[in-house]
Amino acid sequence: MRASDRFTSSDLEAFPENDGKRYEIIDGELYVSRQPHLNHQFVCSRVWSKLQQWSEQFGNGIAIEAPGLIFAEDDDVAPDVVWLSS
């Protein structure tokens, strides 16, 4: 891939929002996948719930489901669950 072919966060604006696909950019490369199925989402919700309960019990962070994270202009991802330390 040439350097000029790298995707950036602003390129994501050109894609439709509710087309059943997940768009992520990792190191300038575009990854397109289907939205996760029900069982996958159920497991993610359980993981989030347990992390959030633990975080609230000990006051050491927060769990977030499916956030959009931009680490750099060419790294724009949507992980299933994220935990952030306080």
mmCIF file of the C-alpha atoms, coordinates in Angstrom:
data_MODEL
# 
_entry.id   MODEL 
# 
loop_
_atom_site.group_PDB 
_atom_site.id 
_atom_site.type_symbol 
_atom_site.label_atom_id 
_atom_site.label_alt_id 
_atom_site.label_comp_id 
_atom_site.label_asym_id 
_atom_site.label_entity_id 
_atom_site.label_seq_id 
_atom_site.pdbx_PDB_ins_code 
_atom_site.Cartn_x 
_atom_site.Cartn_y 
_atom_site.Cartn_z 
_atom_site.occupancy 
_atom_site.B_iso_or_equiv 
_atom_site.pdbx_formal_charge 
_atom_site.auth_seq_id 
_atom_site.auth_comp_id 
_atom_site.auth_asym_id 
_atom_site.auth_atom_id 
_atom_site.pdbx_PDB_model_num 
ATOM 1  C CA . MET A 1 1  ? 0.000   0.000   0.000  1.00 0.00 ? 1  MET A CA 1 
ATOM 2  C CA . ARG A 1 2  ? 1.318   3.451   -0.882 1.00 0.00 ? 2  ARG A CA 1 
ATOM 3  C CA . ALA A 1 3  ? 1.357   6.090   1.851  1.00 0.00 ? 3  ALA A CA 1 
ATOM 4  C CA . SER A 1 4  ? -1.264  8.090   -0.073 1.00 0.00 ? 4  SER A CA 1 
ATOM 5  C CA . ASP A 1 5  ? -3.664  5.115   0.128  1.00 0.00 ? 5  ASP A CA 1 
ATOM 6  C CA . ARG A 1 6  ? -3.889  5.302   3.909  1.00 0.00 ? 6  ARG A CA 1 
ATOM 7  C CA . PHE A 1 7  ? -7.349  5.865   5.333  1.00 0.00 ? 7  PHE A CA 1 
ATOM 8  C CA . THR A 1 8  ? -7.975  8.418   8.075  1.00 0.00 ? 8  THR A CA 1 
ATOM 9  C CA . SER A 1 9  ? -10.779 9.086   10.539 1.00 0.00 ? 9  SER A CA 1 
ATOM 10 C CA . SER A 1 10 ? -12.258 11.712  8.228  1.00 0.00 ? 10 SER A CA 1 
ATOM 11 C CA . ASP A 1 11 ? -12.705 9.047   5.518  1.00 0.00 ? 11 ASP A CA 1 
ATOM 12 C CA . LEU A 1 12 ? -15.192 7.240   7.765  1.00 0.00 ? 12 LEU A CA 1 
ATOM 13 C CA . GLU A 1 13 ? -17.642 10.115  7.301  1.00 0.00 ? 13 GLU A CA 1 
ATOM 14 C CA . ALA A 1 14 ? -18.215 8.967   3.698  1.00 0.00 ? 14 ALA A CA 1 
ATOM 15 C CA . PHE A 1 15 ? -19.623 5.592   4.774  1.00 0.00 ? 15 PHE A CA 1 
ATOM 16 C CA . PRO A 1 16 ? -23.305 5.090   5.698  1.00 0.00 ? 16 PRO A CA 1 
ATOM 17 C CA . GLU A 1 17 ? -24.055 4.836   9.415  1.00 0.00 ? 17 GLU A CA 1 
ATOM 18 C CA . ASN A 1 18 ? -26.704 2.124   9.559  1.00 0.00 ? 18 ASN A CA 1 
ATOM 19 C CA . ASP A 1 19 ? -25.759 -0.328  6.823  1.00 0.00 ? 19 ASP A CA 1 
ATOM 20 C CA . GLY A 1 20 ? -25.112 -3.316  9.118  1.00 0.00 ? 20 GLY A CA 1 
ATOM 21 C CA . LYS A 1 21 ? -21.341 -3.055  8.775  1.00 0.00 ? 21 LYS A CA 1 
ATOM 22 C CA . ARG A 1 22 ? -18.572 -2.075  11.156 1.00 0.00 ? 22 ARG A CA 1 
ATOM 23 C CA . TYR A 1 23 ? -15.827 0.163   9.753  1.00 0.00 ? 23 TYR A CA 1 
ATOM 24 C CA . GLU A 1 24 ? -12.482 0.462   11.535 1.00 0.00 ? 24 GLU A CA 1 
ATOM 25 C CA . ILE A 1 25 ? -9.126  1.923   10.528 1.00 0.00 ? 25 ILE A CA 1 
ATOM 26 C CA . ILE A 1 26 ? -5.986  0.296   11.901 1.00 0.00 ? 26 ILE A CA 1 
ATOM 27 C CA . ASP A 1 27 ? -2.628  1.765   10.919 1.00 0.00 ? 27 ASP A CA 1 
ATOM 28 C CA . GLY A 1 28 ? -4.238  3.447   7.914  1.00 0.00 ? 28 GLY A CA 1 
ATOM 29 C CA . GLU A 1 29 ? -5.885  0.274   6.591  1.00 0.00 ? 29 GLU A CA 1 
ATOM 30 C CA . LEU A 1 30 ? -9.680  0.054   6.341  1.00 0.00 ? 30 LEU A CA 1 
ATOM 31 C CA . TYR A 1 31 ? -11.328 -3.035  7.844  1.00 0.00 ? 31 TYR A CA 1 
ATOM 32 C CA . VAL A 1 32 ? -14.983 -3.744  7.097  1.00 0.00 ? 32 VAL A CA 1 
ATOM 33 C CA . SER A 1 33 ? -16.915 -6.472  8.898  1.00 0.00 ? 33 SER A CA 1 
ATOM 34 C CA . ARG A 1 34 ? -20.491 -7.448  9.673  1.00 0.00 ? 34 ARG A CA 1 
ATOM 35 C CA . GLN A 1 35 ? -22.084 -6.182  12.832 1.00 0.00 ? 35 GLN A CA 1 
ATOM 36 C CA . PRO A 1 36 ? -21.779 -8.847  15.552 1.00 0.00 ? 36 PRO A CA 1 
ATOM 37 C CA . HIS A 1 37 ? -24.580 -11.370 16.017 1.00 0.00 ? 37 HIS A CA 1 
ATOM 38 C CA . LEU A 1 38 ? -26.865 -11.640 19.039 1.00 0.00 ? 38 LEU A CA 1 
ATOM 39 C CA . ASN A 1 39 ? -24.752 -14.212 20.907 1.00 0.00 ? 39 ASN A CA 1 
ATOM 40 C CA . HIS A 1 40 ? -21.644 -12.068 20.502 1.00 0.00 ? 40 HIS A CA 1 
ATOM 41 C CA . GLN A 1 41 ? -23.483 -9.007  21.810 1.00 0.00 ? 41 GLN A CA 1 
ATOM 42 C CA . PHE A 1 42 ? -24.854 -11.012 24.738 1.00 0.00 ? 42 PHE A CA 1 
ATOM 43 C CA . VAL A 1 43 ? -21.343 -12.075 25.779 1.00 0.00 ? 43 VAL A CA 1 
ATOM 44 C CA . CYS A 1 44 ? -20.069 -8.491  25.412 1.00 0.00 ? 44 CYS A CA 1 
ATOM 45 C CA . SER A 1 45 ? -22.895 -7.223  27.616 1.00 0.00 ? 45 SER A CA 1 
ATOM 46 C CA . ARG A 1 46 ? -22.052 -9.809  30.271 1.00 0.00 ? 46 ARG A CA 1 
ATOM 47 C CA . VAL A 1 47 ? -18.371 -8.855  30.195 1.00 0.00 ? 47 VAL A CA 1 
ATOM 48 C CA . TRP A 1 48 ? -19.294 -5.161  30.449 1.00 0.00 ? 48 TRP A CA 1 
ATOM 49 C CA . SER A 1 49 ? -21.683 -5.849  33.332 1.00 0.00 ? 49 SER A CA 1 
ATOM 50 C CA . LYS A 1 50 ? -19.105 -7.796  35.366 1.00 0.00 ? 50 LYS A CA 1 
ATOM 51 C CA . LEU A 1 51 ? -16.389 -5.207  34.724 1.00 0.00 ? 51 LEU A CA 1 
ATOM 52 C CA . GLN A 1 52 ? -18.731 -2.372  35.687 1.00 0.00 ? 52 GLN A CA 1 
ATOM 53 C CA . GLN A 1 53 ? -19.840 -4.130  38.887 1.00 0.00 ? 53 GLN A CA 1 
ATOM 54 C CA . TRP A 1 54 ? -16.212 -4.727  39.837 1.00 0.00 ? 54 TRP A CA 1 
ATOM 55 C CA . SER A 1 55 ? -15.319 -1.109  39.017 1.00 0.00 ? 55 SER A CA 1 
ATOM 56 C CA . GLU A 1 56 ? -18.172 0.249   41.128 1.00 0.00 ? 56 GLU A CA 1 
ATOM 57 C CA . GLN A 1 57 ? -17.319 -2.054  44.030 1.00 0.00 ? 57 GLN A CA 1 
ATOM 58 C CA . PHE A 1 58 ? -13.682 -0.983  44.174 1.00 0.00 ? 58 PHE A CA 1 
ATOM 59 C CA . GLY A 1 59 ? -13.965 2.515   42.635 1.00 0.00 ? 59 GLY A CA 1 
ATOM 60 C CA . ASN A 1 60 ? -11.054 1.991   40.304 1.00 0.00 ? 60 ASN A CA 1 
ATOM 61 C CA . GLY A 1 61 ? -12.420 2.664   36.825 1.00 0.00 ? 61 GLY A CA 1 
ATOM 62 C CA . ILE A 1 62 ? -15.307 2.432   34.409 1.00 0.00 ? 62 ILE A CA 1 
ATOM 63 C CA . ALA A 1 63 ? -16.380 -0.065  31.746 1.00 0.00 ? 63 ALA A CA 1 
ATOM 64 C CA . ILE A 1 64 ? -17.748 1.182   28.414 1.00 0.00 ? 64 ILE A CA 1 
ATOM 65 C CA . GLU A 1 65 ? -19.531 -0.818  25.701 1.00 0.00 ? 65 GLU A CA 1 
ATOM 66 C CA . ALA A 1 66 ? -18.626 -0.331  22.026 1.00 0.00 ? 66 ALA A CA 1 
ATOM 67 C CA . PRO A 1 67 ? -16.975 3.089   22.185 1.00 0.00 ? 67 PRO A CA 1 
ATOM 68 C CA . GLY A 1 68 ? -15.437 4.596   19.099 1.00 0.00 ? 68 GLY A CA 1 
ATOM 69 C CA . LEU A 1 69 ? -11.780 5.221   19.900 1.00 0.00 ? 69 LEU A CA 1 
ATOM 70 C CA . ILE A 1 70 ? -9.438  7.416   17.907 1.00 0.00 ? 70 ILE A CA 1 
ATOM 71 C CA . PHE A 1 71 ? -5.841  6.766   18.931 1.00 0.00 ? 71 PHE A CA 1 
ATOM 72 C CA . ALA A 1 72 ? -4.446  8.628   15.917 1.00 0.00 ? 72 ALA A CA 1 
ATOM 73 C CA . GLU A 1 73 ? -5.830  9.990   12.640 1.00 0.00 ? 73 GLU A CA 1 
ATOM 74 C CA . ASP A 1 74 ? -5.097  6.606   11.040 1.00 0.00 ? 74 ASP A CA 1 
ATOM 75 C CA . ASP A 1 75 ? -6.203  4.440   14.008 1.00 0.00 ? 75 ASP A CA 1 
ATOM 76 C CA . ASP A 1 76 ? -9.970  4.612   14.545 1.00 0.00 ? 76 ASP A CA 1 
ATOM 77 C CA . VAL A 1 77 ? -11.432 1.476   16.126 1.00 0.00 ? 77 VAL A CA 1 
ATOM 78 C CA . ALA A 1 78 ? -14.598 0.213   17.820 1.00 0.00 ? 78 ALA A CA 1 
ATOM 79 C CA . PRO A 1 79 ? -13.737 -2.432  20.430 1.00 0.00 ? 79 PRO A CA 1 
ATOM 80 C CA . ASP A 1 80 ? -16.558 -4.424  22.025 1.00 0.00 ? 80 ASP A CA 1 
ATOM 81 C CA . VAL A 1 81 ? -15.752 -3.440  25.622 1.00 0.00 ? 81 VAL A CA 1 
ATOM 82 C CA . VAL A 1 82 ? -13.192 -1.063  27.118 1.00 0.00 ? 82 VAL A CA 1 
ATOM 83 C CA . TRP A 1 83 ? -12.154 -0.567  30.726 1.00 0.00 ? 83 TRP A CA 1 
ATOM 84 C CA . LEU A 1 84 ? -10.634 2.766   31.775 1.00 0.00 ? 84 LEU A CA 1 
ATOM 85 C CA . SER A 1 85 ? -8.738  3.170   35.007 1.00 0.00 ? 85 SER A CA 1 
ATOM 86 C CA . SER A 1 86 ? -9.697  6.074   37.290 1.00 0.00 ? 86 SER A CA 1 
# 
